[in-house]
Amino acid sequence: MYSISFWFVVFFLFSVLGYFLEVIYCYIMSGELINRGFLKGPYCPIYGAGGICILFLLKNYKDDPIIIFVFGLIICSVIEYLTSYIMEKLFNNKWWDYSDKKFNINGRVCLLNSVLFGIAGVAVVYFFFPLVSKIIKLINEKLLIVLSIILLIIFLVDLTLTIIEVNKFNNQIKIINKIRKEFVVKIPILLQKKINHALEKYKSYSKRIINAFPHIKINQEKNIKLLIKAIKENKNKR
């Protein structure tokens, strides 16, 4: 029977592994190295959660790789869908969109990613977990508890800082959208200062976030272009 500390370290290691696999995958697809994580650190909790769920829910089927693949695909797709939905509701942004991919569901999940999740599930059960568990078992139990506490603190601090950053980011988006709407009704001179200030803040808050989630970058670039267009039209009227 494994301890809570053991499972938390496994969760953290799977999160780190998932992060690097996604970075490598995105590099192969785009040729760019991008921090793909929602958090600042090199880990994606969605992969840790997926790995743990597969190990717990499919522990009685570890001798059947087909079942591991199929249900691993389903489990991880459900986690990705729910994560996308919850993050959109919490932060008022759609963080990724697979609408341009074939066989997608509301742009939140797509067949290609789901198949990759299924393959990853097989790899977790038959390769990564046996390897990781052997390494963790070499660590003294007391040291393992200390390690898990340290990792938990790192994770919670990162999560707190990221939420603060995302809230600032969202506030600047709201300000930019509000200013653009004000331009349609009235165009006071003082709005120019507001615009410049909002754009500067937007750039400072958004660099990491928009690089990690291109879908948000595309949407906000459209808003900024509309804003700049309104400014130019205003100047031409004077």
N, C-alpha and C positions, 0 to 999 in steps of 0.2 A: 504493500500500500504506500503510494507516494504521498509526500507531505504537500501542504499548500505552497511552501517555499519552492519546492521542486517544480510544481506546475507553473508558478509565476515566472520562474527563470526560463522554463520551456517556452511559455508565452512570449517572453521578452526576446528570446533568441529567434523564435519563428518570425516575430515582428521585424527584427533586424534583417533576417534572411530574405523575407518577402520584399523589404525595401530595396535591397541590392538587386534582387532578381527583376523588380520592376524598373529600376534605373537602367539596368543592362538591356532589358527588353525595349525600353523607350529609346535608348541610344542606338540600338540596331535599327529601329523603325525611323528615327528622325536624324540620327547622326549627332545629337546634342546630349551632353551630360546635364541632367536637370534633377534638382531635388524634388522628387515626386511625392514626398510625404506631406501630410497635413500639418504634422508637428515639425518643430525645428530640428530635432535630432534624427539620426539615420535609422528610423524604425517606422513601420506602418502597423498599428494595432489591429487593423482589419485582417491582416494575414495571421497574426498571433491568435486572434479569436477563431478564425477559420480552422487553423491547425488543431487547436484544442477541441473544438466542437467535433471535428472528424474523429479524433482519437477517442473521445468519450462516447459519441453516439454510434460509432461503427466498430467498437472494440470487439463485438461478437462476430464480426464478419472479416476479420483481418486475414483469413485464409482464402478469401475470394476477391481478387483484384478487380473484377468486373463490377461487383457491388460497391467496392471502395471508390472506383472511378465514377460510377453513375450517381451515387448518393453524395460523394464528395463534390461533384459538379453542382448538384441541387443545393446542398447545404451552403456552400460558399456563395452561390448566386443569390440565395435568399439573404445572406448576411450583407452582400454588396448592395442589394436593392434597398434593404432597410436602412443601411448606413447612409446611402444617398438621400433617401426620403427624410430621415431624421435630421441630417446636416442641413438640408434645404430649409426645413421648418425652423431649425434653431438659428441659422445664420442668414436666412433670406437670400440664399444663392444656390444655384445648381452647380455643383462642383465638378461634375463631369457629365458628358452627354454623348451617348453612343447612337444617336438618332441616324447618323450617316452610315452605321454598320448594319449589315443584314441580320435579320432575326433578332431584333432588340425588343426589350419591353420597356416602354415609356422612356427610352434613352438611358435607363439606369443600369441595365445589364444587357449583354449581347452574347450570341452563341459562341463566338471566338474566345472571348474571355472565360466563359463558362467551361468550355472544353479544356482550356489551360488550367482552370481551377481543378477540374477532375484529374488531370495529369499530376498536378501538384499534390493533390490528396493522396494519390498512389505513392508518390515520392516521399511524402511525410510518413506514411504508415510503414513502408518497407525500407526506407533508407535514413531519412533525417532524424526521425524520433529514436530509432535504435542507436544512432551515432551520438545524438545529443544526450540521451539518457545515460549512456556509458560515461561520457565526459562529466556530467553533473554528479554521478555516483562517486566520482573520485574526490569530490569536495566534502570536507567535514560538515556534518549537519549544522553545527553552530555557525560555522563560516557561511554556509548556504543561507541561513536565516538572515545574517548580516548583509550578505550580498543582495538578497531579495528586497530587503528594506531599503538599501541604497538605490537599487534600480527603481523601486516604487516611488521614492522621493524624486528622483530624476524625472520620471514619467509625469508625476503630478505637477512639478514645477514647470516642465515643458508645456503641459496641457494648459495650465493657468496663463502662462505668457502668450501662448498661441491664441487662446480665447480673447485676451486683451487686444492682441494685434488684429485679429479678425474683426472684432467689434469696431476698432478704429477704422479699419479698412471699409467696413460696411457704412459707417457714419459718413466717410468722405464720398462714397458712392451716392448716398442719399443727398448730400449737399450739392454735388455736381448735377444730379438729376433735378433737384429743386431749382437750382439756378437756371438750368436750361428751360424749365417750364415757365419761370418768371420772365425769361426773355421773350416768350411768345406773347405775354400779356403786356408787360412793360419793360422798358430797357433803361433803367437809371444808370448814370455814369458810375456810381459807387459799386455796381455789380462787377465791374472789371476787376477791382481789387479782390472781391470775394472769389471770383473765378480763378485768378492767379494763385491765391492762397490755397484754395481747395485742390487745384491741380498739383501743386507742390506737395501738399500733404498726401494726396492720393499716390503720387509716385514713391514717396518715402515709405508708405505703409504697404504698398502693393507689390513691390519687387519680387519677394520670395513667393508670395501667394499666387500671383498671376503666372509666374514661371512654372510652378507646380501644377496649376490647373488652367490650361490654355483656354478652356471653354469660357471661363470668367473673363479672361483677358480679351477675347474676341468681343464679348458683349459690351464690356466697358469701353473698349476702343471705339465702338459704334456710337456710344453715348457722347464720348469726348469729341468725335468728329462732328456730330450734330451740334454740339455746343460751340465748337470753333466756327462752324458754318453760320450759326446764328450771330456770332460776334462779327464776322465779315459782312453779313447782310446788314447789320446795324450800322457799321462804319460807312457802307455804301449809301445808306439813306441820308446820312448827315451832309 
